[in-house]
Amino acid sequence: MGVGILYCYIQMTNECASEINSVHNKINESELFIKHKSSYKSAFLDLSLHSFLFSSSCYLLWFLRNSFLSFLIVPFMALMLDRTFMIFHDCCHQSYTQNKTVNYILSHITGALVLTSPNWILDHHTHHLTNGNTENKYKFKFNELINITKEQYNNFSVINKHIYSFIHHPIIFFNFIPFLYFVVLQRFMYIIKKIKYNKKINSSLSAIFFNHLLNNLLICALCKTLMQYNIFALFFASYHVSSVIGFLLFFNQHTFNPSYVVGDKEWTQRNSGLLGSSLINIPKYLKYFTMGIEYHHIHHTNSKIPGYNLELYHEEVISKSNVFDNIVKLSITDCYNNLWLVLYDEDKNKYITLKDANEDTNEEIKTNKIN
């Protein structure tokens, strides 16, 4: 969040690198970072191929706009939009290229395509500094998508329990929340946050306002172009699928068991990455579209490694050390099953389903009656 948080984050990343070096003497974190950090050549090649495939997808949407075959292009376009978001994500982290200005320009171009303001990084940096930390000094959610404990849920009224259950049903949650977050809130939310929290967000109000304004203007230009070529509906159908996939990925990157949810004294940046961020086993034919974000344990260890190098980094580390032996690996089936985890049980130190919570409550009632 802003310059202060970014400085703190860099310091913690350096500490994390030192800790990893001490774990196994066969790897050197600094050398690995230098080897796998962004380069102009790698970024150019990645962006060139991505631009070609994205443009081709748009052309096919237009060419087949009056044919039922256009719906076959929608899933591919959705995956390309997901990858566009990954590029946006890396640009905001200043990891996609070595040049901050180029990253900033690309963040606006890609951000317009995925309806997300570059101001998004203000929250996202804080997420990196607080993932799994229930007592963080920023008062930020320890899990951005699940922040309610079983105890809090049990104290809800009957009506609120039904509302919570309805909202967190996977069909509702992963369709409605992405729309609300990207289509609605990303238009203005950081202006409100700056006014509300002021000093906690070091970025100036004028910079935040400019980013929102430019992002919104570019999105208006995009919508006008899409309508001009009669592919507005097809593009936004693709965007909806893309945002659902993105939320499914983000959810499973931090919501799993065994969980890493601890207090401030126990929390470390290293463990937030290695224990609190997953490795999702994405099928090989989809890896291009996720651009390495499935190796989230590395991203939370060092966000300056670009997505297009994360798999290479992972493979080199596991070939030389045991640093990643204890990371949580999730299959696609695991990811599906995790979608019903909607509460955190502080007593059992794990994420649970509503069914688990209700069964525990019934057991407690039975025990109290017996006593």
C-alpha positions as YAML, in Angstrom:
chain: A
units: angstrom
residues:
- id: 1
  name: MET
  ca: [0.00, 0.00, 0.00]
- id: 2
  name: GLY
  ca: [1.90, 3.02, -1.25]
- id: 3
  name: VAL
  ca: [5.60, 3.84, -0.79]
- id: 4
  name: GLY
  ca: [5.81, 2.97, 2.92]
- id: 5
  name: ILE
  ca: [4.20, -0.40, 2.52]
- id: 6
  name: LEU
  ca: [6.23, -1.14, -0.61]
- id: 7
  name: TYR
  ca: [9.47, -0.39, 1.30]
- id: 8
  name: CYS
  ca: [8.36, -2.66, 4.13]
- id: 9
  name: TYR
  ca: [7.44, -5.35, 1.64]
- id: 10
  name: ILE
  ca: [10.87, -5.19, -0.06]
- id: 11
  name: GLN
  ca: [12.58, -5.46, 3.36]
- id: 12
  name: MET
  ca: [10.50, -8.50, 4.24]
- id: 13
  name: THR
  ca: [11.22, -10.06, 0.85]
- id: 14
  name: ASN
  ca: [14.95, -9.65, 1.50]
- id: 15
  name: GLU
  ca: [14.56, -11.26, 4.92]
- id: 16
  name: CYS
  ca: [12.66, -14.12, 3.28]
- id: 17
  name: ALA
  ca: [15.50, -14.61, 0.80]
- id: 18
  name: SER
  ca: [18.02, -14.84, 3.65]
- id: 19
  name: GLU
  ca: [15.90, -17.41, 5.46]
- id: 20
  name: ILE
  ca: [15.64, -19.57, 2.35]
- id: 21
  name: ASN
  ca: [19.41, -19.47, 1.87]
- id: 22
  name: SER
  ca: [19.86, -20.86, 5.37]
- id: 23
  name: VAL
  ca: [17.48, -23.75, 4.73]
- id: 24
  name: HIS
  ca: [19.64, -25.43, 2.13]
- id: 25
  name: ASN
  ca: [23.16, -24.55, 1.04]
- id: 26
  name: LYS
  ca: [22.67, -25.85, -2.49]
- id: 27
  name: ILE
  ca: [20.67, -22.82, -3.61]
- id: 28
  name: ASN
  ca: [21.47, -19.15, -3.50]
- id: 29
  name: GLU
  ca: [18.35, -16.99, -3.54]
- id: 30
  name: SER
  ca: [20.15, -13.92, -4.84]
- id: 31
  name: GLU
  ca: [21.69, -15.81, -7.75]
- id: 32
  name: LEU
  ca: [18.37, -17.45, -8.58]
- id: 33
  name: PHE
  ca: [16.62, -14.10, -8.59]
- id: 34
  name: ILE
  ca: [19.21, -12.56, -10.89]
- id: 35
  name: LYS
  ca: [18.84, -15.54, -13.21]
- id: 36
  name: HIS
  ca: [15.04, -15.50, -13.31]
- id: 37
  name: LYS
  ca: [14.18, -11.82, -12.96]
- id: 38
  name: SER
  ca: [12.60, -10.02, -15.90]
- id: 39
  name: SER
  ca: [14.55, -9.05, -18.99]
- id: 40
  name: TYR
  ca: [13.59, -6.87, -21.94]
- id: 41
  name: LYS
  ca: [14.01, -9.80, -24.32]
- id: 42
  name: SER
  ca: [11.83, -12.18, -22.33]
- id: 43
  name: ALA
  ca: [9.15, -9.55, -21.77]
- id: 44
  name: PHE
  ca: [9.16, -8.59, -25.47]
- id: 45
  name: LEU
  ca: [8.83, -12.19, -26.62]
- id: 46
  name: ASP
  ca: [6.09, -12.90, -24.11]
- id: 47
  name: LEU
  ca: [4.15, -9.75, -24.95]
- id: 48
  name: SER
  ca: [4.53, -10.29, -28.70]
- id: 49
  name: LEU
  ca: [3.04, -13.79, -28.60]
- id: 50
  name: HIS
  ca: [0.34, -12.70, -26.18]
- id: 51
  name: SER
  ca: [-0.62, -9.71, -28.36]
- id: 52
  name: PHE
  ca: [-0.84, -11.92, -31.45]
- id: 53
  name: LEU
  ca: [-3.07, -14.49, -29.73]
- id: 54
  name: PHE
  ca: [-5.23, -11.83, -28.10]
- id: 55
  name: SER
  ca: [-5.69, -9.96, -31.37]
- id: 56
  name: SER
  ca: [-6.49, -13.21, -33.16]
- id: 57
  name: SER
  ca: [-9.12, -13.99, -30.53]
- id: 58
  name: CYS
  ca: [-10.73, -10.59, -31.04]
- id: 59
  name: TYR
  ca: [-10.69, -11.06, -34.80]
- id: 60
  name: LEU
  ca: [-12.34, -14.48, -34.52]
- id: 61
  name: LEU
  ca: [-15.02, -13.02, -32.25]
- id: 62
  name: TRP
  ca: [-15.74, -10.44, -34.95]
- id: 63
  name: PHE
  ca: [-15.45, -12.83, -37.90]
- id: 64
  name: LEU
  ca: [-17.80, -15.38, -36.31]
- id: 65
  name: ARG
  ca: [-20.04, -12.84, -34.56]
- id: 66
  name: ASN
  ca: [-23.15, -13.96, -36.46]
- id: 67
  name: SER
  ca: [-22.42, -17.65, -36.13]
- id: 68
  name: PHE
  ca: [-22.99, -20.08, -33.26]
- id: 69
  name: LEU
  ca: [-19.28, -20.89, -33.67]
- id: 70
  name: SER
  ca: [-18.53, -17.60, -31.92]
- id: 71
  name: PHE
  ca: [-19.45, -19.28, -28.64]
- id: 72
  name: LEU
  ca: [-16.57, -21.68, -29.19]
- id: 73
  name: ILE
  ca: [-14.22, -18.70, -29.17]
- id: 74
  name: VAL
  ca: [-15.60, -17.29, -25.91]
- id: 75
  name: PRO
  ca: [-13.73, -19.79, -23.63]
- id: 76
  name: PHE
  ca: [-10.45, -19.14, -25.45]
- id: 77
  name: MET
  ca: [-10.99, -15.40, -25.24]
- id: 78
  name: ALA
  ca: [-11.70, -15.80, -21.52]
- id: 79
  name: LEU
  ca: [-8.39, -17.58, -21.02]
- id: 80
  name: MET
  ca: [-6.58, -14.86, -22.97]
- id: 81
  name: LEU
  ca: [-8.20, -12.25, -20.71]
- id: 82
  name: ASP
  ca: [-6.99, -14.19, -17.68]
- id: 83
  name: ARG
  ca: [-3.48, -14.09, -19.07]
- id: 84
  name: THR
  ca: [-3.90, -10.38, -19.77]
- id: 85
  name: PHE
  ca: [-4.69, -9.94, -16.10]
- id: 86
  name: MET
  ca: [-1.50, -11.84, -15.19]
- id: 87
  name: ILE
  ca: [0.51, -9.39, -17.28]
- id: 88
  name: PHE
  ca: [-1.32, -6.49, -15.61]
- id: 89
  name: HIS
  ca: [-0.58, -8.12, -12.25]
- id: 90
  name: ASP
  ca: [3.15, -8.37, -12.97]
- id: 91
  name: CYS
  ca: [3.29, -4.82, -14.33]
- id: 92
  name: CYS
  ca: [1.76, -3.53, -11.09]
- id: 93
  name: HIS
  ca: [4.38, -5.52, -9.16]
- id: 94
  name: GLN
  ca: [7.09, -3.94, -11.38]
- id: 95
  name: SER
  ca: [8.23, -7.43, -12.37]
- id: 96
  name: TYR
  ca: [7.08, -7.80, -15.99]
- id: 97
  name: THR
  ca: [9.85, -5.62, -17.45]
- id: 98
  name: GLN
  ca: [12.86, -3.88, -15.91]
- id: 99
  name: ASN
  ca: [11.45, -0.43, -16.68]
- id: 100
  name: LYS
  ca: [8.93, 1.16, -14.31]
- id: 101
  name: THR
  ca: [7.56, 3.50, -16.95]
- id: 102
  name: VAL
  ca: [6.96, 0.67, -19.41]
- id: 103
  name: ASN
  ca: [5.31, -1.35, -16.64]
- id: 104
  name: TYR
  ca: [3.07, 1.59, -15.77]
- id: 105
  name: ILE
  ca: [1.99, 2.14, -19.39]
- id: 106
  name: LEU
  ca: [1.32, -1.57, -19.88]
- id: 107
  name: SER
  ca: [-0.63, -1.70, -16.61]
- id: 108
  name: HIS
  ca: [-3.06, 0.88, -18.02]
- id: 109
  name: ILE
  ca: [-3.39, -0.86, -21.39]
- id: 110
  name: THR
  ca: [-3.93, -4.31, -19.89]
- id: 111
  name: GLY
  ca: [-5.92, -2.87, -16.99]
- id: 112
  name: ALA
  ca: [-8.46, -1.38, -19.40]
- id: 113
  name: LEU
  ca: [-8.89, -4.78, -21.08]
- id: 114
  name: VAL
  ca: [-9.57, -6.49, -17.73]
- id: 115
  name: LEU
  ca: [-11.53, -3.57, -16.23]
- id: 116
  name: THR
  ca: [-9.07, -3.06, -13.39]
- id: 117
  name: SER
  ca: [-7.38, 0.14, -12.30]
- id: 118
  name: PRO
  ca: [-3.63, 0.09, -11.58]
- id: 119
  name: ASN
  ca: [-4.68, 1.42, -8.16]
- id: 120
  name: TRP
  ca: [-5.47, -2.24, -7.49]
- id: 121
  name: ILE
  ca: [-1.84, -2.70, -6.39]
- id: 122
  name: LEU
  ca: [-2.50, -0.55, -3.29]
- id: 123
  name: ASP
  ca: [-4.56, -3.36, -1.76]
- id: 124
  name: HIS
  ca: [-2.55, -6.13, -3.35]
- id: 125
  name: HIS
  ca: [0.75, -5.07, -1.79]
- id: 126
  name: THR
  ca: [-0.99, -5.11, 1.58]
- id: 127
  name: HIS
  ca: [-2.31, -8.58, 0.83]
- id: 128
  name: HIS
  ca: [1.30, -9.74, 0.38]
- id: 129
  name: LEU
  ca: [2.22, -8.20, 3.73]
- id: 130
  name: THR
  ca: [-0.69, -9.71, 5.64]
- id: 131
  name: ASN
  ca: [-1.70, -13.04, 4.08]
- id: 132
  name: GLY
  ca: [-2.50, -15.39, 6.97]
- id: 133
  name: ASN
  ca: [-1.76, -12.77, 9.66]
- id: 134
  name: THR
  ca: [-4.79, -12.26, 11.92]
- id: 135
  name: GLU
  ca: [-3.17, -9.45, 13.92]
- id: 136
  name: ASN
  ca: [-1.41, -7.46, 11.19]
- id: 137
  name: LYS
  ca: [-0.80, -3.77, 11.83]
- id: 138
  name: TYR
  ca: [-2.64, -2.78, 8.66]
- id: 139
  name: LYS
  ca: [-5.92, -4.20, 10.01]
- id: 140
  name: PHE
  ca: [-6.23, -6.01, 6.69]
- id: 141
  name: LYS
  ca: [-8.08, -9.29, 6.14]
- id: 142
  name: PHE
  ca: [-5.94, -12.37, 6.75]
- id: 143
  name: ASN
  ca: [-7.83, -13.92, 3.82]
- id: 144
  name: GLU
  ca: [-9.42, -11.51, 1.36]
- id: 145
  name: LEU
  ca: [-12.25, -13.88, 0.41]
- id: 146
  name: ILE
  ca: [-12.91, -15.56, 3.79]
- id: 147
  name: ASN
  ca: [-12.57, -13.46, 6.91]
- id: 148
  name: ILE
  ca: [-15.37, -14.82, 9.10]
- id: 149
  name: THR
  ca: [-14.63, -17.29, 11.87]
- id: 150
  name: LYS
  ca: [-16.91, -20.08, 13.07]
- id: 151
  name: GLU
  ca: [-17.45, -18.21, 16.34]
- id: 152
  name: GLN
  ca: [-18.53, -15.07, 14.51]
- id: 153
  name: TYR
  ca: [-20.87, -17.10, 12.31]
- id: 154
  name: ASN
  ca: [-22.44, -18.77, 15.35]
- id: 155
  name: ASN
  ca: [-23.21, -15.33, 16.75]
- id: 156
  name: PHE
  ca: [-25.08, -14.33, 13.61]
- id: 157
  name: SER
  ca: [-28.86, -14.09, 13.70]
- id: 158
  name: VAL
  ca: [-30.78, -16.78, 11.83]
- id: 159
  name: ILE
  ca: [-31.47, -14.36, 8.97]
- id: 160
  name: ASN
  ca: [-27.81, -13.35, 8.68]
- id: 161
  name: LYS
  ca: [-26.79, -17.01, 8.65]
- id: 162
  name: HIS
  ca: [-29.12, -17.64, 5.72]
- id: 163
  name: ILE
  ca: [-27.80, -14.56, 3.91]
- id: 164
  name: TYR
  ca: [-24.19, -15.64, 4.49]
- id: 165
  name: SER
  ca: [-24.97, -19.15, 3.32]
- id: 166
  name: PHE
  ca: [-26.65, -17.84, 0.17]
- id: 167
  name: ILE
  ca: [-23.87, -15.39, -0.74]
- id: 168
  name: HIS
  ca: [-21.12, -17.96, -0.17]
- id: 169
  name: HIS
  ca: [-22.66, -20.69, -2.24]
- id: 170
  name: PRO
  ca: [-20.05, -21.20, -4.99]
- id: 171
  name: ILE
  ca: [-22.50, -20.53, -7.83]
- id: 172
  name: ILE
  ca: [-23.49, -17.18, -6.31]
- id: 173
  name: PHE
  ca: [-20.15, -16.16, -4.85]
- id: 174
  name: PHE
  ca: [-17.96, -16.84, -7.89]
- id: 175
  name: ASN
  ca: [-20.40, -15.23, -10.31]
- id: 176
  name: PHE
  ca: [-21.64, -12.19, -8.42]
- id: 177
  name: ILE
  ca: [-18.58, -11.10, -6.39]
- id: 178
  name: PRO
  ca: [-16.20, -10.84, -9.40]
- id: 179
  name: PHE
  ca: [-18.79, -8.69, -11.20]
- id: 180
  name: LEU
  ca: [-19.20, -6.44, -8.18]
- id: 181
  name: TYR
  ca: [-15.45, -6.16, -7.60]
- id: 182
  name: PHE
  ca: [-14.21, -5.60, -11.16]
- id: 183
  name: VAL
  ca: [-17.12, -4.02, -13.01]
- id: 184
  name: VAL
  ca: [-18.42, -1.79, -10.21]
- id: 185
  name: LEU
  ca: [-15.92, -1.19, -7.39]
- id: 186
  name: GLN
  ca: [-12.80, -0.88, -9.54]
- id: 187
  name: ARG
  ca: [-14.30, 2.25, -11.09]
- id: 188
  name: PHE
  ca: [-13.87, 4.38, -7.95]
- id: 189
  name: MET
  ca: [-13.13, 2.37, -4.78]
- id: 190
  name: TYR
  ca: [-9.59, 3.66, -4.12]
- id: 191
  name: ILE
  ca: [-10.73, 7.28, -4.12]
- id: 192
  name: ILE
  ca: [-13.10, 6.38, -1.30]
- id: 193
  name: LYS
  ca: [-10.38, 4.41, 0.50]
- id: 194
  name: LYS
  ca: [-7.97, 7.32, 0.25]
- id: 195
  name: ILE
  ca: [-10.53, 9.73, 1.67]
- id: 196
  name: LYS
  ca: [-11.46, 7.29, 4.43]
- id: 197
  name: TYR
  ca: [-7.99, 6.10, 5.46]
- id: 198
  name: ASN
  ca: [-5.87, 8.99, 4.13]
- id: 199
  name: LYS
  ca: [-2.43, 8.55, 5.75]
- id: 200
  name: LYS
  ca: [-2.63, 4.75, 5.62]
- id: 201
  name: ILE
  ca: [-2.47, 5.04, 1.84]
- id: 202
  name: ASN
  ca: [0.70, 6.90, 0.89]
- id: 203
  name: SER
  ca: [-0.27, 7.32, -2.75]
- id: 204
  name: SER
  ca: [-1.66, 10.80, -3.31]
- id: 205
  name: LEU
  ca: [-5.34, 11.41, -3.97]
- id: 206
  name: SER
  ca: [-4.46, 13.10, -7.27]
- id: 207
  name: ALA
  ca: [-2.48, 10.03, -8.47]
- id: 208
  name: ILE
  ca: [-5.29, 7.70, -7.43]
- id: 209
  name: PHE
  ca: [-7.88, 9.91, -9.12]
- id: 210
  name: PHE
  ca: [-5.82, 10.08, -12.31]
- id: 211
  name: ASN
  ca: [-5.41, 6.30, -12.46]
- id: 212
  name: HIS
  ca: [-9.13, 5.76, -11.98]
- id: 213
  name: LEU
  ca: [-10.01, 8.43, -14.52]
- id: 214
  name: LEU
  ca: [-7.64, 7.14, -17.20]
- id: 215
  name: ASN
  ca: [-8.71, 3.54, -16.59]
- id: 216
  name: ASN
  ca: [-12.40, 4.48, -16.90]
- id: 217
  name: LEU
  ca: [-11.81, 6.52, -20.06]
- id: 218
  name: LEU
  ca: [-9.90, 3.66, -21.68]
- id: 219
  name: ILE
  ca: [-12.69, 1.26, -20.75]
- id: 220
  name: CYS
  ca: [-15.25, 3.61, -22.32]
- id: 221
  name: ALA
  ca: [-13.15, 3.66, -25.49]
- id: 222
  name: LEU
  ca: [-12.96, -0.14, -25.39]
- id: 223
  name: CYS
  ca: [-16.74, -0.47, -25.00]
- id: 224
  name: LYS
  ca: [-17.36, 1.95, -27.86]
- id: 225
  name: THR
  ca: [-15.03, -0.04, -30.12]
- id: 226
  name: LEU
  ca: [-16.62, -3.35, -29.15]
- id: 227
  name: MET
  ca: [-20.09, -2.00, -29.91]
- id: 228
  name: GLN
  ca: [-18.88, -0.55, -33.19]
- id: 229
  name: TYR
  ca: [-17.76, -4.01, -34.30]
- id: 230
  name: ASN
  ca: [-20.81, -5.74, -32.78]
- id: 231
  name: ILE
  ca: [-18.85, -7.95, -30.39]
- id: 232
  name: PHE
  ca: [-19.68, -6.20, -27.12]
- id: 233
  name: ALA
  ca: [-21.86, -9.07, -25.81]
- id: 234
  name: LEU
  ca: [-19.39, -11.77, -26.86]
- id: 235
  name: PHE
  ca: [-16.45, -9.92, -25.30]
- id: 236
  name: PHE
  ca: [-18.22, -9.43, -21.98]
- id: 237
  name: ALA
  ca: [-19.41, -13.03, -21.95]
- id: 238
  name: SER
  ca: [-15.73, -13.90, -22.26]
- id: 239
  name: TYR
  ca: [-14.86, -11.40, -19.56]
- id: 240
  name: HIS
  ca: [-17.39, -12.90, -17.17]
- id: 241
  name: VAL
  ca: [-15.95, -16.39, -17.65]
- id: 242
  name: SER
  ca: [-12.47, -14.92, -17.23]
- id: 243
  name: SER
  ca: [-13.30, -13.18, -13.95]
- id: 244
  name: VAL
  ca: [-14.89, -16.35, -12.55]
- id: 245
  name: ILE
  ca: [-11.77, -18.36, -13.41]
- id: 246
  name: GLY
  ca: [-9.59, -15.66, -11.88]
- id: 247
  name: PHE
  ca: [-11.53, -15.68, -8.61]
- id: 248
  name: LEU
  ca: [-11.44, -19.48, -8.49]
- id: 249
  name: LEU
  ca: [-7.66, -19.36, -8.82]
- id: 250
  name: PHE
  ca: [-7.21, -16.62, -6.23]
- id: 251
  name: PHE
  ca: [-9.49, -18.41, -3.78]
- id: 252
  name: ASN
  ca: [-7.49, -21.64, -3.98]
- id: 253
  name: GLN
  ca: [-4.17, -19.85, -3.73]
- id: 254
  name: HIS
  ca: [-4.84, -19.14, -0.04]
- id: 255
  name: THR
  ca: [-7.91, -21.10, 1.07]
- id: 256
  name: PHE
  ca: [-7.01, -24.70, 1.79]
- id: 257
  name: ASN
  ca: [-6.12, -27.10, 4.57]
- id: 258
  name: PRO
  ca: [-3.74, -27.33, 6.33]
- id: 259
  name: SER
  ca: [-4.10, -23.58, 6.61]
- id: 260
  name: TYR
  ca: [-1.56, -20.94, 7.55]
- id: 261
  name: VAL
  ca: [-3.45, -18.51, 9.79]
- id: 262
  name: VAL
  ca: [-1.43, -17.22, 12.75]
- id: 263
  name: GLY
  ca: [-0.87, -14.22, 14.98]
- id: 264
  name: ASP
  ca: [1.56, -11.40, 14.26]
- id: 265
  name: LYS
  ca: [4.37, -12.77, 16.46]
- id: 266
  name: GLU
  ca: [4.35, -16.14, 14.70]
- id: 267
  name: TRP
  ca: [3.77, -14.82, 11.17]
- id: 268
  name: THR
  ca: [6.66, -14.53, 8.70]
- id: 269
  name: GLN
  ca: [6.80, -13.49, 5.07]
- id: 270
  name: ARG
  ca: [8.57, -16.73, 4.19]
- id: 271
  name: ASN
  ca: [5.92, -18.96, 5.74]
- id: 272
  name: SER
  ca: [3.19, -16.83, 4.23]
- id: 273
  name: GLY
  ca: [4.59, -17.95, 0.89]
- id: 274
  name: LEU
  ca: [5.74, -21.49, 1.58]
- id: 275
  name: LEU
  ca: [2.89, -22.50, 3.91]
- id: 276
  name: GLY
  ca: [0.15, -19.97, 3.19]
- id: 277
  name: SER
  ca: [0.21, -20.04, -0.61]
- id: 278
  name: SER
  ca: [-0.47, -23.09, -2.74]
- id: 279
  name: LEU
  ca: [0.92, -24.77, -5.82]
- id: 280
  name: ILE
  ca: [-2.04, -25.59, -8.06]
- id: 281
  name: ASN
  ca: [-1.42, -28.46, -10.46]
- id: 282
  name: ILE
  ca: [-2.71, -26.83, -13.62]
- id: 283
  name: PRO
  ca: [-2.94, -29.10, -16.70]
- id: 284
  name: LYS
  ca: [-0.07, -28.44, -19.11]
- id: 285
  name: TYR
  ca: [-2.37, -27.27, -21.89]
- id: 286
  name: LEU
  ca: [-3.62, -24.46, -19.62]
- id: 287
  name: LYS
  ca: [-0.27, -23.34, -18.20]
- id: 288
  name: TYR
  ca: [0.28, -20.70, -20.87]
- id: 289
  name: PHE
  ca: [-2.93, -18.93, -19.84]
- id: 290
  name: THR
  ca: [-2.23, -18.93, -16.09]
- id: 291
  name: MET
  ca: [1.31, -17.61, -16.72]
- id: 292
  name: GLY
  ca: [2.84, -19.23, -13.68]
- id: 293
  name: ILE
  ca: [0.49, -17.78, -11.08]
- id: 294
  name: GLU
  ca: [-0.24, -21.36, -9.97]
- id: 295
  name: TYR
  ca: [3.27, -21.31, -8.44]
- id: 296
  name: HIS
  ca: [1.91, -18.95, -5.85]
- id: 297
  name: HIS
  ca: [4.29, -20.11, -3.13]
- id: 298
  name: ILE
  ca: [7.10, -18.51, -5.13]
- id: 299
  name: HIS
  ca: [5.17, -15.37, -5.96]
- id: 300
  name: HIS
  ca: [4.53, -14.67, -2.27]
- id: 301
  name: THR
  ca: [8.16, -15.38, -1.50]
- id: 302
  name: ASN
  ca: [9.44, -12.96, -4.13]
- id: 303
  name: SER
  ca: [6.94, -11.02, -6.23]
- id: 304
  name: LYS
  ca: [9.72, -9.55, -8.38]
- id: 305
  name: ILE
  ca: [10.03, -12.78, -10.36]
- id: 306
  name: PRO
  ca: [7.82, -12.44, -13.45]
- id: 307
  name: GLY
  ca: [5.10, -15.00, -14.08]
- id: 308
  name: TYR
  ca: [6.72, -16.24, -17.27]
- id: 309
  name: ASN
  ca: [9.73, -17.45, -15.22]
- id: 310
  name: LEU
  ca: [8.00, -18.91, -12.15]
- id: 311
  name: GLU
  ca: [7.84, -22.48, -13.45]
- id: 312
  name: LEU
  ca: [11.52, -22.40, -14.40]
- id: 313
  name: TYR
  ca: [12.35, -21.06, -10.95]
- id: 314
  name: HIS
  ca: [10.31, -23.79, -9.27]
- id: 315
  name: GLU
  ca: [11.90, -26.58, -11.30]
- id: 316
  name: GLU
  ca: [15.41, -25.35, -10.54]
- id: 317
  name: VAL
  ca: [14.76, -25.08, -6.81]
- id: 318
  name: ILE
  ca: [13.27, -28.58, -6.47]
- id: 319
  name: SER
  ca: [16.15, -30.04, -8.47]
- id: 320
  name: LYS
  ca: [18.72, -28.58, -6.06]
- id: 321
  name: SER
  ca: [17.06, -28.39, -2.64]
- id: 322
  name: ASN
  ca: [14.24, -29.43, -0.35]
- id: 323
  name: VAL
  ca: [12.94, -25.90, 0.22]
- id: 324
  name: PHE
  ca: [9.60, -26.63, -1.44]
- id: 325
  name: ASP
  ca: [9.07, -30.06, 0.11]
- id: 326
  name: ASN
  ca: [6.31, -28.88, 2.47]
- id: 327
  name: ILE
  ca: [4.33, -26.60, 0.17]
- id: 328
  name: VAL
  ca: [0.63, -27.37, -0.28]
- id: 329
  name: LYS
  ca: [-0.07, -28.89, -3.69]
- id: 330
  name: LEU
  ca: [-3.64, -28.83, -4.95]
- id: 331
  name: SER
  ca: [-5.18, -30.91, -7.71]
- id: 332
  name: ILE
  ca: [-8.14, -29.62, -9.73]
- id: 333
  name: THR
  ca: [-10.36, -31.88, -7.59]
- id: 334
  name: ASP
  ca: [-8.91, -30.32, -4.44]
- id: 335
  name: CYS
  ca: [-9.65, -26.88, -5.83]
- id: 336
  name: TYR
  ca: [-13.26, -27.84, -6.48]
- id: 337
  name: ASN
  ca: [-13.70, -29.26, -2.98]
- id: 338
  name: ASN
  ca: [-12.20, -26.14, -1.43]
- id: 339
  name: LEU
  ca: [-14.98, -23.97, -2.86]
- id: 340
  name: TRP
  ca: [-17.23, -24.99, 0.04]
- id: 341
  name: LEU
  ca: [-14.74, -23.75, 2.65]
- id: 342
  name: VAL
  ca: [-16.41, -20.57, 3.85]
- id: 343
  name: LEU
  ca: [-15.41, -20.17, 7.51]
- id: 344
  name: TYR
  ca: [-12.25, -20.32, 9.58]
- id: 345
  name: ASP
  ca: [-12.35, -22.46, 12.74]
- id: 346
  name: GLU
  ca: [-9.95, -20.93, 15.25]
- id: 347
  name: ASP
  ca: [-10.21, -23.91, 17.59]
- id: 348
  name: LYS
  ca: [-9.24, -26.47, 14.95]
- id: 349
  name: ASN
  ca: [-6.98, -24.08, 12.99]
- id: 350
  name: LYS
  ca: [-8.60, -24.96, 9.68]
- id: 351
  name: TYR
  ca: [-11.06, -23.71, 7.09]
- id: 352
  name: ILE
  ca: [-14.44, -25.40, 7.32]
- id: 353
  name: THR
  ca: [-17.73, -25.69, 5.44]
- id: 354
  name: LEU
  ca: [-21.09, -24.49, 6.72]
- id: 355
  name: LYS
  ca: [-22.04, -28.14, 7.13]
- id: 356
  name: ASP
  ca: [-19.03, -28.63, 9.43]
- id: 357
  name: ALA
  ca: [-19.99, -25.56, 11.45]
- id: 358
  name: ASN
  ca: [-23.61, -26.65, 11.86]
- id: 359
  name: GLU
  ca: [-22.60, -30.20, 12.85]
- id: 360
  name: ASP
  ca: [-20.19, -28.84, 15.46]
- id: 361
  name: THR
  ca: [-22.93, -26.59, 16.83]
- id: 362
  name: ASN
  ca: [-25.37, -29.49, 17.06]
- id: 363
  name: GLU
  ca: [-22.76, -31.58, 18.87]
- id: 364
  name: GLU
  ca: [-22.17, -28.78, 21.34]
- id: 365
  name: ILE
  ca: [-25.92, -28.49, 21.97]
- id: 366
  name: LYS
  ca: [-26.20, -32.24, 22.57]
- id: 367
  name: THR
  ca: [-23.22, -32.18, 24.95]
- id: 368
  name: ASN
  ca: [-24.68, -29.27, 26.91]
- id: 369
  name: LYS
  ca: [-28.01, -31.07, 27.26]
- id: 370
  name: ILE
  ca: [-26.31, -34.20, 28.58]
- id: 371
  name: ASN
  ca: [-24.32, -32.19, 31.08]
...
